[in-house]
Amino acid sequence: MAKKIEFNKPFTSNNDSKYINIVLKNKKFADGYFQKKCEQIIKTKINSKFVALTQNCTSALEISMILINLQKGDEVIMPSYTFTSTANAVLLRGAKPVFADVNLYDANLSYQSVKKKINKKTKAIIVVHYAGNSCDMSRFLELKKKYNLFLIEDCAHSFMGKYKNSHLGTIGDFGAFSFHETKNLVGGQCGAISINNHNFIKRAKIILDKGTDRAFIGNKKRYYSWKDIGSEFRSAELPAALLYSQLIKFNEINKKRENIYKIYKKNIDLIENKKFDVIKNDPKNKSAYHVFALLFKNIKIREKFIYHMKKKHISCFFHYYPLHISSFGKKFSRTNMKNTNRIYNGLVRLPIYPSLKKTEIIRVIKEVERFNLMKI
Ligand SMILES: Cc1ncc(COP(=O)(O)O)c(C=O)c1O
């Protein structure tokens, strides 16, 4: 029997235990060396004004919503085709998530759809760079300027992806990153916020630290006090040590993902009379190579494909259950989103992770080809 090809395997290396053991030895479990080191490395890598390591991407989104003083009566436009955290961050402030449609070719937020949803209550737009591929940022920056909106980048998939020459997460007011075990770099559960507007940095430090001014203790200030709302948004030192171990291997991890992505793309593009399209990336923008996805014509064919791959011991998955049709999300939306529904019904992700072997990549491609020839 052919060996099972898993859908995802988090990257790990021998270095991981080395850095985790340093934390155990030093007995400094919070606000330590690795937290600061990761922040410095990420800040330099993406060329940001300020980076803080957070518990996860969810926290980074929540911090962003506090910083813009989002409140009851405000609306925030976002894709329905995203993870719940994007919308929860808005709801937690008492504001309303407004769902917009995505493009069929890249599953990224549609500028046209967003434009139609802007009204006097709109305070912000959250874009999600799906699969690690950039949204059309010049158009969203244009809307930000015209309607005086905040622009937040949900970069859960897209650490080190680019829009033209700028790193994703540094183009809008805030960028929110995920280093969850399912992402390209893993801190267990970990994340980061990039703040690209100097005016927000001081308050962000307070919000990040449970609403205290602890970050400002120095010669003059001897004790900290409660200054604002906040929460325990900061990452602990153990996840930071794991993330550090991966950040210093970023080039190796990224190169492997890029190679797999390119082998899939080259070979799958050559298949004739395809039953599916490939989710695209504008070649002018560097992808973070997080997801390689196919889009089948309908759910029936997509399910048959997943079943075919399963029989061949290859795990492939779809996502997301769109927020606007989920039992909780229905309350906020009455619109029918053609492309979102189509993507939800047709999309499937192929395995992509650094330890995927060449022989396994070839097996995946062969089975995609074989399925394409099958009469269904
Ligand atoms: C688009 C998007 N945003 C936010 C998140 C939440 O990330 P985290 O688990 O780091 O909080 C995810 C998780 O997969 C996601 O896909």
PDBQT file of the ligand as one rigid body, heavy atoms in Angstrom, charges set to zero:
ROOT
HETATM    1  C1  LIG A 401      -7.508  34.319   7.262  1.00  0.00    +0.000 C 
HETATM    2  C2  LIG A 401      -7.230  33.954   8.688  1.00  0.00    +0.000 A 
HETATM    3  N1  LIG A 401      -7.218  34.930   9.618  1.00  0.00    +0.000 NA
HETATM    4  C3  LIG A 401      -6.952  34.656  10.910  1.00  0.00    +0.000 A 
HETATM    5  C4  LIG A 401      -6.662  33.376  11.332  1.00  0.00    +0.000 A 
HETATM    6  C5  LIG A 401      -6.385  33.105  12.778  1.00  0.00    +0.000 C 
HETATM    7  O1  LIG A 401      -5.025  32.799  12.983  1.00  0.00    +0.000 OA
HETATM    8  P1  LIG A 401      -4.521  32.338  14.420  1.00  0.00    +0.000 P 
HETATM    9  O2  LIG A 401      -4.843  30.910  14.586  1.00  0.00    +0.000 OA
HETATM   10  O3  LIG A 401      -3.040  32.608  14.408  1.00  0.00    +0.000 OA
HETATM   11  O4  LIG A 401      -5.218  33.207  15.421  1.00  0.00    +0.000 OA
HETATM   12  C6  LIG A 401      -6.661  32.331  10.399  1.00  0.00    +0.000 A 
HETATM   13  C7  LIG A 401      -6.366  30.960  10.812  1.00  0.00    +0.000 C 
HETATM   14  O5  LIG A 401      -6.148  30.065  10.056  1.00  0.00    +0.000 OA
HETATM   15  C8  LIG A 401      -6.955  32.628   9.047  1.00  0.00    +0.000 A 
HETATM   16  O6  LIG A 401      -6.986  31.663   8.103  1.00  0.00    +0.000 OA
ENDROOT
TORSDOF 0
